[in-house]
Structures are given as C-alpha cells and as structure tokens.
C-alpha cells in the first residue's frame, strides 16, 4: 500500500487505516473464537466445555488445536471476552517441581508454558492474591479464575480448559 514518494504522514495514515480494517475484519470472527493480539499472526483461543485433568486437557488441545492457551500480556486476557464462564479453566502454565524455589518473576522461575517449555518471554503474570502458593507441594498446574486471575492447583483436578490455535515452528515453538 505504501508508495516511496508519499509523505510520511500519509504513510502513517494508511498504516492506521490498514490496521483498523484488519481489526474490524478479525472482530467478525469473535463469535467463533477469541483472538489474541500479542502474537502475529493472531492466536485464536478456544474454550472447551469438558472437565479434564491438566494433562488430559493438554493432550486434547495438542490433538485438536495447537496446545493449551498461552498468555503474553493483559491484552491477551482482555481479548478473552467470550460467551462462556472460564472460571477455573486450565491453561498452559505449569510448574517444574524440580526447579521450584520461589514464585514467578524471580531468577529461579520454574513456571513454564506448555507450548514452548519456556518461562515467560514478556514477564507477564496475573496471579490471584497469595498465589502461586504450591500448597502441600502439589499445586503445579494453573487455572484462570474470575477476572482473568491465575491460581495454582493440583493437576489431577478436573476443569474445563482453554486451547489456542497458532503455527508451530521448529519443534514446540509457535508464533
């Protein structure tokens, strides 16, 4: 859309227009799924109204979609406004008990994303107050609870869950 001889102001206006049109086009898909804006191409979230353990939910998401949901920012959670109650729904964050020492955000961070096996690349976290607490040394999986807050729970509990569609590249990485 850009032409070399067009002044920068017009280039910016065209870019804003293109982004607005892209947003409006993608907004029409919101009745099918939720769209993440932190990744490009956009990540699509899918709520699965079936109660499974975290491991079973992970397997289901990997078979039907890409993996359990990953959130890189508050923007991702804000886009997760769908016609469902996702209170106590599993998503793709889990703890590696062998590396566990303190809560997310410190150098010894052991919370990993299911899709990549890596810690957060953005540092984003949305823990509910007093979480993660690793209660009884058993809470190593994470649910999203009211208002988009995170809570660690035992992985064998049964909950609904959130998956995402994204493109996998080089093993388990995605964009």
C-alpha positions as CSV (number, residue, x, y, z in Angstrom):
1,X,0.0,0.0,0.0
2,X,2.9,2.4,0.6
3,X,4.5,4.3,-2.2
4,X,8.0,5.7,-1.9
5,X,7.1,9.3,-2.8
6,X,4.2,9.6,-0.4
7,X,5.0,11.8,2.7
8,X,5.5,10.0,6.0
9,X,2.2,11.4,7.4
10,X,0.2,9.8,4.7
11,X,2.1,6.6,5.1
12,X,1.2,6.6,8.8
13,X,-2.5,7.4,8.0
14,X,-2.5,4.4,5.6
15,X,-0.9,2.2,8.1
16,X,-3.5,3.1,10.8
17,X,-6.3,2.6,8.2
18,X,-4.9,-0.9,7.3
19,X,-4.6,-1.8,11.0
20,X,-8.1,-0.6,11.7
21,X,-9.5,-2.6,8.8
22,X,-7.6,-5.7,9.9
23,X,-9.0,-5.3,13.4
24,X,-12.6,-4.9,12.1
25,X,-12.2,-7.9,9.8
26,X,-10.8,-10.1,12.7
27,X,-13.5,-8.8,15.0
28,X,-16.1,-10.6,12.9
29,X,-14.6,-13.9,13.9
30,X,-15.1,-13.3,17.6
31,X,-18.3,-15.3,17.7
32,X,-16.2,-18.4,16.8
33,X,-13.2,-17.8,19.0
34,X,-11.2,-15.3,20.8
35,X,-8.3,-13.6,19.1
36,X,-5.0,-12.7,20.7
37,X,-3.2,-9.5,19.7
38,X,0.1,-10.2,21.3
39,X,1.3,-12.5,18.5
40,X,1.3,-12.1,14.8
41,X,-0.4,-13.9,13.2
42,X,-3.0,-13.7,15.8
43,X,-3.5,-16.5,18.3
44,X,-7.1,-17.9,18.4
45,X,-8.3,-19.1,21.8
46,X,-10.9,-21.9,22.1
47,X,-12.9,-22.7,25.3
48,X,-13.5,-26.4,25.7
49,X,-16.5,-27.1,28.0
50,X,-15.3,-30.5,29.1
51,X,-13.8,-31.2,32.5
52,X,-10.4,-33.0,32.3
53,X,-7.2,-33.1,34.3
54,X,-4.5,-30.7,33.2
55,X,-2.5,-33.4,31.4
56,X,-5.7,-34.7,29.6
57,X,-6.6,-31.2,28.6
58,X,-3.0,-30.6,27.3
59,X,-3.3,-33.8,25.2
60,X,-6.8,-32.8,23.9
61,X,-5.5,-29.3,22.9
62,X,-2.5,-30.8,21.1
63,X,-4.7,-33.2,19.2
64,X,-7.4,-30.7,18.2
65,X,-5.6,-27.3,18.2
66,X,-2.0,-26.3,19.0
67,X,-1.7,-26.5,22.8
68,X,-3.2,-25.2,26.0
69,X,-3.6,-21.4,25.9
70,X,-0.6,-19.1,26.4
71,X,-0.9,-15.5,27.6
72,X,1.8,-13.0,26.9
73,X,0.0,-9.9,28.1
74,X,-3.0,-8.3,29.7
75,X,-4.1,-7.6,26.1
76,X,-4.4,-11.4,25.6
77,X,-6.7,-11.7,28.6
78,X,-8.7,-8.7,27.6
79,X,-9.5,-10.3,24.3
80,X,-10.7,-13.4,26.1
81,X,-14.2,-12.0,26.5
82,X,-16.4,-14.7,25.1
83,X,-19.9,-16.0,25.9
84,X,-18.7,-18.5,28.5
85,X,-17.6,-18.7,32.1
86,X,-13.9,-19.5,32.1
87,X,-13.7,-19.5,35.8
88,X,-11.4,-22.4,36.9
89,X,-10.4,-23.3,33.4
90,X,-7.0,-24.8,32.8
91,X,-4.5,-23.0,30.5
92,X,-0.9,-23.8,29.5
93,X,1.1,-22.7,32.5
94,X,2.7,-25.4,34.8
95,X,5.4,-25.6,37.4
96,X,8.5,-27.8,37.1
97,X,8.8,-29.0,40.7
98,X,12.5,-29.9,40.3
99,X,13.3,-26.3,39.7
100,X,10.7,-24.8,42.1
101,X,12.1,-22.3,44.6
102,X,10.1,-19.1,44.6
103,X,7.2,-17.5,42.8
104,X,7.1,-16.4,39.1
105,X,9.3,-13.5,38.2
106,X,12.5,-14.3,40.1
107,X,15.7,-15.7,38.6
108,X,14.7,-19.2,39.9
109,X,11.4,-19.0,38.0
110,X,10.2,-22.6,37.3
111,X,6.8,-21.8,35.7
112,X,6.8,-23.0,32.1
113,X,4.4,-22.6,29.1
114,X,3.1,-25.9,27.8
115,X,3.6,-24.9,24.2
116,X,7.3,-24.0,24.5
117,X,8.6,-25.5,27.7
118,X,10.0,-22.0,28.4
119,X,9.4,-19.3,31.0
120,X,7.5,-16.2,30.1
121,X,9.4,-14.1,27.5
122,X,7.4,-11.0,28.4
123,X,7.4,-11.3,32.2
124,X,3.6,-11.0,32.2
125,X,1.8,-12.7,35.1
126,X,-1.7,-12.3,36.6
127,X,-1.6,-14.3,39.8
128,X,-4.5,-14.1,42.3
129,X,-3.5,-12.8,45.7
130,X,-1.5,-15.4,47.7
131,X,-0.8,-17.4,44.5
132,X,1.2,-19.3,43.5
133,X,1.4,-21.0,46.8
134,X,2.4,-24.5,45.8
135,X,0.1,-25.8,48.6
136,X,1.2,-29.1,50.1
137,X,3.9,-29.3,47.4
138,X,1.2,-30.5,45.0
139,X,-0.1,-27.4,43.1
140,X,1.9,-27.3,39.9
141,X,-0.8,-26.5,37.2
142,X,-2.7,-23.3,36.7
143,X,-6.3,-22.3,36.1
144,X,-7.7,-18.9,35.2
145,X,-10.3,-17.8,37.7
146,X,-12.6,-14.8,37.9
147,X,-11.4,-11.5,36.3
148,X,-8.6,-13.3,34.5
149,X,-6.5,-14.0,37.6
150,X,-4.4,-17.2,37.9
151,X,-4.5,-19.8,40.6
152,X,-2.2,-22.9,41.0
153,X,-4.0,-26.2,41.7
154,X,-3.2,-29.9,41.7
155,X,-3.0,-31.1,38.1
156,X,-5.3,-34.1,38.6
157,X,-8.4,-32.0,39.4
158,X,-11.0,-31.8,36.6
159,X,-11.7,-28.5,35.0
160,X,-12.8,-27.0,31.6
161,X,-9.9,-25.5,29.7
162,X,-8.6,-23.1,27.1
163,X,-6.7,-24.1,23.9
164,X,-5.2,-22.0,21.2
165,X,-4.5,-22.3,17.5
166,X,-1.2,-21.0,16.3
167,X,1.5,-22.1,13.9
168,X,4.2,-24.4,15.3
169,X,7.7,-23.9,14.0
170,X,10.9,-25.7,15.0
171,X,9.5,-28.3,17.4
172,X,7.2,-26.9,20.0
173,X,7.7,-23.2,19.3
174,X,4.8,-21.2,17.8
175,X,4.0,-17.7,16.6
